[in-house]
Amino acid sequence: KEEKMNFTPQQLAGGGSYNCKTRVGNWHEDVCLEETKFADFKRARATGTLTMGMFNKKVATCTSAVPHTFSEDGCLRYGDSIVIAHKETGGSLACDPFESAGFDNAEFAASVCESTSSMARNTFVIVKEEENSDDDLVRWGTPFRIMCNQSLRVDDKTNMLQPPLYLASNLKNERKASPLSNNQLVYMTPKPSYSTCWVANMPAVDKFSGASRMLAVGEPITVGCDIALQHCATRQLLSSDSKLSMQTDFGTEYEVCGKTNVKTGKISVMAGEFSGQRTPATNCKPELSQNVWSFVTSADPAAGEEFRNLPPPLSPEGLIAKVLGILKARSKNAVRGLKSAFKAMDDVGDYKLDKEDLKWGLRDLGVDLDDEQFGVLFTYFDKGGDGIISLTEFLTAIRGEMNDFRVGLVLAAYDKLDADGSGLVNIDDIVSLYNIEADPMVAEGVKTVDEAAKEFMSLWETDGNGVVTKEEFIEYYKDLSAEIDDDAQFELIMQSAWGL
């Protein structure tokens, strides 16, 4: 019986037979995956977000030199930059603003590093809890906040200082606890609240030290003396233990948590109560070395001198300038395009935007602000605090106002168009008199004259009647003016466009 030859569907369709060079499987997907990985690598390298590059930047930032306050009289003052040394481990309190401390992205890691030499991550600033207080001395029993060093909060993208981080703690729960001992978590947060308030108490030497601790309340704290840092909200003491070590990007460090460690023993004598003697209410159990810290200042006066050139704090004005800069780099007529995009999102037509409209509208236009920056920007425009902002007010703030010199040029151009002095100019007349060839995109050959003319006509708002009023003409040039920094350049554009 004659055997039948089997053919593959590819061969039946006219394809060649399989051989040693035939690629089998999802080879095309593998090639695409490798190309995508390489593109991601090039993008990360160009933006400085490679893992090794970010690690090197993190270490360089956290270990950079910072001013370390020198105290002439031995007293601690608000605004001093100090190292908080720990007695039991021999190290110092440190923070890592690049490392998340838990589920919340706004909470960052705190630990005890082995070094007590001043650097950015272990040099903190003592700030007042109440800004209206005139007292500059840090005193026993008076609440204060412990703020991270400003060198850690420089944002390279905006060239501004992000909001500072404060040492904080909360009661332990199923989502928030220290990683090793499962005690009360201590972390850094940008949100100043009662959870960021601490108080310095005099550590007890024996059970009778409570009286001296009470009498010391209100007295200035001297540099280098032993202190017990108590969290105001939970009443737990700041603690660290040399037995609880962990590996971080900076080497071996120790966990910091909120836990009161005291010696065992009785502080009340019931036998005295039976005999009619009262036990002092000031008796207390002495704290262990895990709860003992000290504020350390520099021994060199020169170390406290400011040598950094820090950028200004994060502000709405700076963010507005950033938004305008991104839009200008993205396209021509940026402000006009921003206005058109937001008006398209305004379904009701009331010129109002909520938080999500503004956030995603800016992101669609290439302005990617993080939650912290966007919160600062939106709060600035949300005057009523109802989560709604005025589109007109936002656009006005973005573009700014024209100075008198530029307004004069714009009015001169409109007067030339309005030959009969009626205050109304037809859009067709504007296009016919406008020198399209003076457009930079036409001069560079990016667009043709016809393409530039169509785009120019689409930028005018005539309410559908084909007539441009003086107010509409000025509005157009207010948008254009925001993208031109130099008055001389603006004048040259007006002269070339309208033959002034």
Secondary structure as UniProt FT lines:
FT   HELIX           9..12
FT   TURN            13..14
FT   TURN            20..21
FT   HELIX           27..47
FT   HELIX           51..62
FT   TURN            78..79
FT   STRAND          81..86
FT   TURN            87..89
FT   STRAND          92..100
FT   TURN            105..106
FT   STRAND          108..113
FT   HELIX           120..122
FT   STRAND          123..128
FT   TURN            131..132
FT   TURN            140..141
FT   STRAND          144..147
FT   HELIX           150..153
FT   STRAND          154..155
FT   TURN            156..159
FT   STRAND          160..161
FT   STRAND          166..169
FT   TURN            179..181
FT   STRAND          184..189
FT   HELIX           194..196
FT   STRAND          198..201
FT   TURN            207..209
FT   HELIX           210..216
FT   TURN            217..218
FT   TURN            223..224
FT   STRAND          226..231
FT   TURN            232..234
FT   STRAND          237..248
FT   TURN            249..250
FT   STRAND          251..258
FT   HELIX           270..274
FT   TURN            275..276
FT   TURN            281..282
FT   HELIX           289..291
FT   STRAND          293..296
FT   HELIX           301..304
FT   HELIX           316..330
FT   HELIX           334..345
FT   STRAND          352..354
FT   HELIX           355..364
FT   TURN            365..366
FT   HELIX           371..381
FT   TURN            383..384
FT   STRAND          388..390
FT   HELIX           391..399
FT   HELIX           404..417
FT   TURN            419..420
FT   STRAND          424..426
FT   HELIX           427..433
FT   HELIX           436..438
FT   HELIX           440..443
FT   TURN            444..445
FT   HELIX           449..458
FT   TURN            463..466
FT   STRAND          467..469
FT   HELIX           470..481
FT   TURN            482..483
FT   HELIX           487..498
//
